Amino acid sequence: MLAMWLTVGLGMDTALAAATNLPPAAPAGPPTAGQEQLMQRGYGMFMHFGINTFNQTEWSDGTLPVSSFNPTQLDCDQWVATAKQAGFRYVVLVTKHHDGFCLWPSAWTEYSVKNAPVQSNIVAGVAAACKKYHMQLGLYYSLWDRHEPTFQEKSLTNYVTYMKRQLRELLTSNGPICEIWFDGAWARPAADWDIPGVYALIKELQPDCQITVNHTIGVGQNVKNIGQPKDFQAGDAIRFFPVDFRTKDPNLARWDDPKDYRWHDQLYYLPFEHTLCLSDRWNWFQKKDVMPARSVDELEELFYWCTAHGNVLLLNVPPDQTGRQRPNERARVLELADRLGIRGGDKPLPRGPVDLALDQTVTATSTAAKSAASDAVDNSLETAWVAGSTNASLEISFAQPATFNRIAIMEEADMKDLGDGFSVERVFRVQRYNIEAYDGTQWRVIHTGKEIGACGVIHFFRRHTAEKLRLNILAATKPPGIYHLSVSDDHTRGIRE
């Protein structure tokens, strides 16, 4: 759908209006054809690979030697084959991170694979594998560039020219590109990036490509401050315009995530793409040591949450120093695919069971300051009920008796910094707990457990019907927190719409 309007208040010229595929105006919707395709894809594999992979870091400053980029068994085909087998619909490859190192032999810089020991055009390799396995390809590109000299100039004009030249290389040599994921815009004022001109260039070269700039939404009408997805309200300001969808790495949107956001006097429909690390240590780039992956239970719950209501999940599965994805992570995404019933990529994405606890009445025997019992059953996975003691109970009263055979509990953790600026180890507090159900006449213990961890999922062999449910924390190292407690019946699952 071509833009059908453009007001003078938007401050954009008619050439841009003719070239772009902007989201529709107020009161918002329906989505454009490109947005519909984005939402239909639903589930993508993020692939962080670059000079950081070989230097034990998440961010580098553009001075790491090109000679350090040296994958010994580079296999782009394996990456995409894994994505296909694991039910992903598309991949997004990091082509250039904040360090400025390029995974293709750009004519505009020497800081690229063309000067590395392994002189392989990795972007082209991934594009060829996408064509082979019938996968769609998206590209991540950092606006911030800590290596390119023109980025340090007072005016960003020369750097924007450099950036557009690189984007033209990427968008004219690798077949259809389904999305461009811009990052690092915080390094300069929003106006410096010429987002309208960049957007127009991309739409000229790849009309169906969907575009985002990370940290897309502001706080209320303040475009300078970055909004948090748990706080988004319809009509909040768009910080970078134009864009086709929202991101706020690495946060999670609310269950009732609004889609309508404001640029000047118009509202625009913008779906949300979540970014999530497969790694339990939240590392985007692989390190030398093998790190554990998140549990299948946690990944399943996050999948249902992140792909609900027209939103999208982009799950990071990065190659290691050999240039291959690690066996433990490959096995985990395949295990998740089997749990979801999507192995092979030709099956529709499922949705999770209906959460009967969501927004129900809840009380607690103790609650820490700046917390509420209701935070455990609200619309956000980023708010938590925190108990006021190591022995505490959380009680849910259902509006009408609930019949269920599944309970999922997501526990808040203490974060242990692993020293690279991003990676953390989660340390959980609960050591022993039980769950009671009240059937109208008496309380009965229906489950007893030890640790909860990131996500404890309890499957019951038979259905229970209860008017009330109680989580009792019986022992913990410190007063624990619960991000979310869901109660459901597996029979309420369905296909993602």
KAVENHU-V132260 format. One record per residue. N is the residue number from 0. RES is the residue in one small letter. PHI is phi as a letter, one per 20 degrees, with the letter a starting at -180 (NA if undefined). PSI is psi in degrees with one decimal (NA if undefined). D_FIRST is the distance of its C-alpha to the first C-alpha in whole Angstrom. Layout:
N_RES_PHI_PSI_D_FIRST, N_RES_PHI_PSI_D_FIRST
This chain:
0_m_NA_118.6_0, 1_l_f_153.8_4, 2_a_g_130.5_7, 3_m_d_3.3_8, 4_w_b_159.4_11, 5_l_a_112.5_14, 6_t_e_155.9_17, 7_v_f_-32.6_20, 8_g_f_-21.1_21, 9_l_f_-17.1_19, 10_g_m_29.8_21, 11_m_c_146.0_18, 12_d_e_168.0_18, 13_t_f_-26.5_16, 14_a_f_-41.6_16, 15_l_f_-40.7_14, 16_a_g_-39.9_12, 17_a_f_-28.1_11, 18_a_e_-15.0_11, 19_t_d_170.5_9, 20_n_c_66.4_6, 21_l_f_152.6_8, 22_p_f_156.1_8, 23_p_f_164.8_9, 24_a_e_-178.3_12, 25_a_g_148.3_15, 26_p_e_11.3_17, 27_a_o_132.0_14, 28_g_n_165.0_12, 29_p_f_165.9_10, 30_p_f_155.0_9, 31_t_f_167.4_6, 32_a_f_-39.0_6, 33_g_f_-40.4_8, 34_q_f_-39.2_10, 35_e_g_-41.7_11, 36_q_f_-40.0_12, 37_l_g_-48.5_14, 38_m_f_-34.0_16, 39_q_f_-36.2_17, 40_r_g_-54.1_18, 41_g_m_-37.8_20, 42_y_b_112.4_23, 43_g_c_158.8_24, 44_m_d_121.3_27, 45_f_e_140.6_28, 46_m_c_99.8_30, 47_h_e_118.3_32, 48_f_b_133.9_34, 49_g_r_-162.1_36, 50_i_f_-26.2_39, 51_n_f_-31.5_39, 52_t_g_-30.3_40, 53_f_d_8.7_43, 54_n_c_19.0_45, 55_q_l_39.2_45, 56_t_b_160.8_42, 57_e_e_-41.0_39, 58_w_c_135.8_38, 59_s_c_168.3_40, 60_d_d_13.6_41, 61_g_n_8.0_40, 62_t_d_-2.9_44, 63_l_f_138.4_44, 64_p_f_139.1_45, 65_v_g_-31.0_43, 66_s_f_-17.3_46, 67_s_f_-17.4_46, 68_f_e_100.2_42, 69_n_b_69.1_44, 70_p_f_132.2_43, 71_t_e_-17.9_45, 72_q_c_46.3_44, 73_l_g_128.0_40, 74_d_b_78.4_38, 75_c_f_-31.5_34, 76_d_g_-40.6_34, 77_q_f_-39.5_36, 78_w_g_-48.6_33, 79_v_f_-34.9_30, 80_a_f_-40.8_33, 81_t_f_-44.6_34, 82_a_g_-44.2_30, 83_k_f_-49.0_29, 84_q_f_-35.0_33, 85_a_e_7.4_32, 86_g_n_6.8_29, 87_f_f_149.6_26, 88_r_e_-19.4_23, 89_y_b_165.2_22, 90_v_c_150.6_24, 91_v_c_116.2_24, 92_l_e_133.0_27, 93_v_f_112.3_28, 94_t_e_-31.2_29, 95_k_b_119.1_30, 96_h_e_-170.6_32, 97_h_f_-22.1_33, 98_d_f_-15.0_36, 99_g_n_-3.3_34, 100_f_f_128.4_36, 101_c_d_134.8_33, 102_l_e_13.5_33, 103_w_c_158.1_32, 104_p_f_73.1_34, 105_s_f_138.5_33, 106_a_f_-9.0_34, 107_w_d_2.7_34, 108_t_b_152.5_36, 109_e_e_-9.1_39, 110_y_e_74.2_39, 111_s_b_177.5_37, 112_v_f_-19.7_38, 113_k_f_-17.6_39, 114_n_d_9.7_42, 115_a_e_162.6_43, 116_p_g_-36.0_45, 117_v_d_102.0_43, 118_q_e_69.9_41, 119_s_d_136.2_38, 120_n_f_95.2_34, 121_i_f_-34.9_33, 122_v_f_-45.3_29, 123_a_f_-36.8_30, 124_g_f_-41.3_32, 125_v_f_-39.7_29, 126_a_f_-42.5_26, 127_a_f_-39.9_29, 128_a_f_-36.7_30, 129_c_f_-41.4_26, 130_k_f_-42.4_26, 131_k_f_-42.4_29, 132_y_d_9.3_28, 133_h_l_47.0_25, 134_m_d_149.4_24, 135_q_e_150.1_21, 136_l_d_128.4_21, 137_g_d_159.1_21, 138_l_c_132.0_23, 139_y_e_136.9_24, 140_y_b_122.4_26, 141_s_f_125.4_28, 142_l_f_-41.8_27, 143_w_f_130.7_31, 144_d_c_108.4_33, 145_r_e_0.7_37, 146_h_d_-41.0_38, 147_e_f_121.9_37, 148_p_g_-35.7_39, 149_t_f_-18.3_36, 150_f_f_-23.8_35, 151_q_e_-6.9_38, 152_e_f_153.8_38, 153_k_f_-45.1_38, 154_s_e_140.8_35, 155_l_e_8.3_32, 156_t_g_-47.8_31, 157_n_f_-36.6_33, 158_y_f_-40.3_31, 159_v_f_-37.8_28, 160_t_f_-44.9_28, 161_y_g_-45.9_30, 162_m_f_-43.8_27, 163_k_f_-34.9_24, 164_r_f_-41.2_27, 165_q_f_-40.3_27, 166_l_f_-38.4_23, 167_r_f_-40.1_23, 168_e_g_-47.7_26, 169_l_f_-37.1_24, 170_l_e_-5.4_21, 171_t_d_1.9_22, 172_s_c_-0.1_25, 173_n_c_21.7_24, 174_g_m_-165.0_22, 175_p_f_135.4_18, 176_i_d_121.9_18, 177_c_e_-28.3_16, 178_e_b_153.9_17, 179_i_d_127.0_19, 180_w_d_99.4_21, 181_f_e_139.6_23, 182_d_c_165.9_26, 183_g_n_13.5_29, 184_a_f_-16.4_28, 185_w_f_-13.3_30, 186_a_f_-18.7_33, 187_r_b_161.5_32, 188_p_g_147.4_30, 189_a_g_-37.6_27, 190_a_f_-21.9_26, 191_d_f_-24.3_28, 192_w_e_-11.7_25, 193_d_l_52.6_23, 194_i_g_-39.7_20, 195_p_g_-42.6_18, 196_g_f_-39.1_19, 197_v_f_-43.4_19, 198_y_f_-45.4_16, 199_a_f_-40.2_15, 200_l_f_-46.6_17, 201_i_f_-43.8_16, 202_k_f_-30.1_12, 203_e_f_-41.9_14, 204_l_e_-33.9_16, 205_q_b_82.0_14, 206_p_g_-29.6_10, 207_d_e_-3.5_10, 208_c_f_132.1_13, 209_q_e_143.0_13, 210_i_c_137.8_15, 211_t_c_158.7_18, 212_v_c_123.8_21, 213_n_g_147.6_24, 214_h_m_52.4_25, 215_t_f_-32.3_22, 216_i_d_143.0_23, 217_g_e_-173.4_26, 218_v_e_111.6_29, 219_g_m_-120.6_28, 220_q_d_14.0_27, 221_n_e_108.3_29, 222_v_e_-10.5_27, 223_k_e_-38.8_30, 224_n_e_138.6_31, 225_i_e_126.4_29, 226_g_e_152.3_28, 227_q_d_135.3_29, 228_p_g_-32.7_27, 229_k_f_-18.1_30, 230_d_d_-2.8_30, 231_f_g_137.1_26, 232_q_c_144.3_26, 233_a_g_132.3_23, 234_g_n_-3.3_22, 235_d_g_155.0_24, 236_a_f_141.3_23, 237_i_e_128.3_21, 238_r_e_-30.1_23, 239_f_c_126.0_21, 240_f_c_136.8_18, 241_p_e_156.0_15, 242_v_b_166.1_14, 243_d_d_-21.3_12, 244_f_b_168.1_15, 245_r_d_149.4_19, 246_t_b_151.5_22, 247_k_b_77.3_26, 248_d_f_132.8_28, 249_p_d_36.2_30, 250_n_e_165.2_30, 251_l_d_136.0_29, 252_a_f_158.6_27, 253_r_f_158.8_28, 254_w_f_-37.4_28, 255_d_e_38.3_26, 256_d_g_119.8_24, 257_p_f_157.6_22, 258_k_d_-4.9_18, 259_d_d_120.2_18, 260_y_c_156.3_19, 261_r_d_134.5_19, 262_w_c_113.0_19, 263_h_l_-117.4_21, 264_d_d_19.7_21, 265_q_c_149.1_17, 266_l_d_144.6_16, 267_y_c_138.7_14, 268_y_e_121.6_13, 269_l_c_106.2_15, 270_p_f_169.5_16, 271_f_d_132.9_20, 272_e_d_115.6_21, 273_h_f_144.0_25, 274_t_d_132.2_27, 275_l_b_139.9_30, 276_c_e_133.3_33, 277_l_f_-35.8_35, 278_s_f_136.8_38, 279_d_f_-12.7_40, 280_r_e_3.1_41, 281_w_l_45.2_38, 282_n_d_131.7_38, 283_w_e_-43.4_35, 284_f_e_144.6_37, 285_q_f_148.1_40, 286_k_d_173.3_44, 287_k_f_-40.7_47, 288_d_f_141.1_48, 289_v_f_127.0_46, 290_m_d_147.2_44, 291_p_f_151.5_44, 292_a_e_159.3_40, 293_r_g_155.6_39, 294_s_f_156.6_41, 295_v_f_-37.1_39, 296_d_g_-46.7_39, 297_e_f_-44.3_38, 298_l_f_-39.3_35, 299_e_f_-46.8_34, 300_e_f_-42.5_34, 301_l_f_-36.7_32, 302_f_g_-49.3_30, 303_y_f_-42.1_29, 304_w_f_-46.7_29, 305_c_f_-20.7_26, 306_t_d_5.6_24, 307_a_f_154.5_24, 308_h_l_41.4_22, 309_g_n_6.7_19, 310_n_e_174.7_20, 311_v_c_148.0_21, 312_l_d_127.7_24, 313_l_d_108.1_25, 314_l_d_123.6_29, 315_n_e_121.8_31, 316_v_c_85.0_33, 317_p_e_143.0_35, 318_p_f_158.7_37, 319_d_d_-163.9_41, 320_q_f_-17.2_43, 321_t_f_-19.8_43, 322_g_n_16.2_40, 323_r_c_156.4_39, 324_q_f_145.1_38, 325_r_f_144.3_41, 326_p_g_-39.9_43, 327_n_f_-34.5_43, 328_e_f_-37.6_39, 329_r_f_-44.4_38, 330_a_f_-36.7_40, 331_r_f_-42.1_39, 332_v_f_-29.3_35, 333_l_f_-38.1_36, 334_e_f_-41.8_38, 335_l_f_-42.2_36, 336_a_g_-40.4_34, 337_d_f_-38.7_37, 338_r_f_-39.8_37, 339_l_e_-13.7_33, 340_g_m_35.1_33, 341_i_c_14.0_31, 342_r_g_135.7_33, 343_g_n_-18.2_31, 344_g_n_2.7_28, 345_d_d_11.4_27, 346_k_d_146.5_28, 347_p_f_151.0_25, 348_l_f_136.6_26, 349_p_e_162.8_28, 350_r_d_158.4_28, 351_g_f_168.9_32, 352_p_f_155.7_34, 353_v_f_128.6_34, 354_d_e_108.2_36, 355_l_f_-15.3_39, 356_a_e_-14.4_40, 357_l_g_122.8_37, 358_d_m_22.3_38, 359_q_e_167.1_41, 360_t_f_132.1_44, 361_v_b_141.3_46, 362_t_c_161.5_49, 363_a_c_149.9_51, 364_t_f_-25.5_54, 365_s_b_146.5_53, 366_t_b_133.3_51, 367_a_f_160.8_50, 368_a_f_149.4_49, 369_k_m_26.6_46, 370_s_c_163.2_45, 371_a_b_148.1_45, 372_a_g_-35.6_45, 373_s_f_-17.9_42, 374_d_f_-19.6_40, 375_a_e_-13.6_41, 376_v_c_20.4_39, 377_d_e_-167.0_36, 378_n_e_9.7_32, 379_s_c_140.7_33, 380_l_e_5.7_34, 381_e_d_8.6_35, 382_t_d_146.6_38, 383_a_c_141.9_41, 384_w_f_124.9_44, 385_v_d_122.8_47, 386_a_f_157.7_51, 387_g_e_-1.5_53, 388_s_b_171.5_56, 389_t_f_-12.8_56, 390_n_d_108.4_57, 391_a_b_158.8_54, 392_s_c_145.5_53, 393_l_c_123.6_49, 394_e_d_126.0_49, 395_i_d_129.0_46, 396_s_d_117.3_47, 397_f_e_143.3_45, 398_a_f_-32.2_44, 399_q_b_154.4_45, 400_p_g_134.5_47, 401_a_d_133.5_44, 402_t_d_126.0_45, 403_f_b_159.0_44, 404_n_c_15.7_45, 405_r_b_133.2_43, 406_i_c_134.0_43, 407_a_c_132.4_41, 408_i_c_126.8_42, 409_m_d_117.3_41, 410_e_e_140.4_44, 411_e_f_149.2_43, 412_a_c_155.6_45, 413_d_f_144.4_47, 414_m_d_121.9_45, 415_k_d_115.1_48, 416_d_f_129.7_46, 417_l_e_5.3_47, 418_g_n_1.1_47, 419_d_d_10.2_44, 420_g_n_-15.2_42, 421_f_c_-49.7_40, 422_s_f_140.8_41, 423_v_c_157.7_43, 424_e_d_130.4_45, 425_r_e_129.5_45, 426_v_d_117.4_48, 427_f_e_158.7_48, 428_r_d_-34.4_51, 429_v_f_132.7_52, 430_q_d_-24.0_55, 431_r_a_139.0_55, 432_y_b_166.7_54, 433_n_b_168.9_54, 434_i_c_130.8_52, 435_e_d_149.5_53, 436_a_c_138.8_52, 437_y_d_118.3_54, 438_d_e_9.5_54, 439_g_o_-17.0_55, 440_t_c_-33.7_59, 441_q_b_158.8_59, 442_w_e_137.5_57, 443_r_c_136.4_57, 444_v_f_122.3_56, 445_i_d_-9.1_54, 446_h_a_140.6_53, 447_t_c_134.3_55, 448_g_b_171.4_53, 449_k_d_-113.3_54, 450_e_f_148.0_51, 451_i_e_-54.6_48, 452_g_m_-165.0_46, 453_a_g_-41.6_42, 454_c_b_111.7_41, 455_g_d_120.3_44, 456_v_d_126.8_43, 457_i_d_120.0_46, 458_h_d_125.9_46, 459_f_e_142.6_48, 460_f_f_-23.2_50, 461_r_c_160.2_50, 462_r_f_144.0_48, 463_h_d_147.3_49, 464_t_c_128.0_49, 465_a_b_146.7_50, 466_e_e_-29.6_49, 467_k_c_156.3_50, 468_l_c_141.5_49, 469_r_c_126.5_51, 470_l_e_119.1_50, 471_n_d_117.2_53, 472_i_e_114.8_54, 473_l_e_-26.2_57, 474_a_b_139.0_57, 475_a_b_153.8_55, 476_t_f_-31.0_56, 477_k_b_167.3_54, 478_p_g_121.4_53, 479_p_e_166.1_50, 480_g_c_146.6_46, 481_i_c_114.8_44, 482_y_f_-44.5_40, 483_h_b_142.1_39, 484_l_c_117.0_41, 485_s_d_146.1_39, 486_v_c_128.0_41, 487_s_b_167.7_39, 488_d_d_122.2_40, 489_d_g_-25.2_39, 490_h_f_-8.0_38, 491_t_e_8.2_35, 492_r_f_163.3_33, 493_g_a_-169.8_30, 494_i_e_137.8_27, 495_r_f_130.1_24, 496_e_e_NA_21
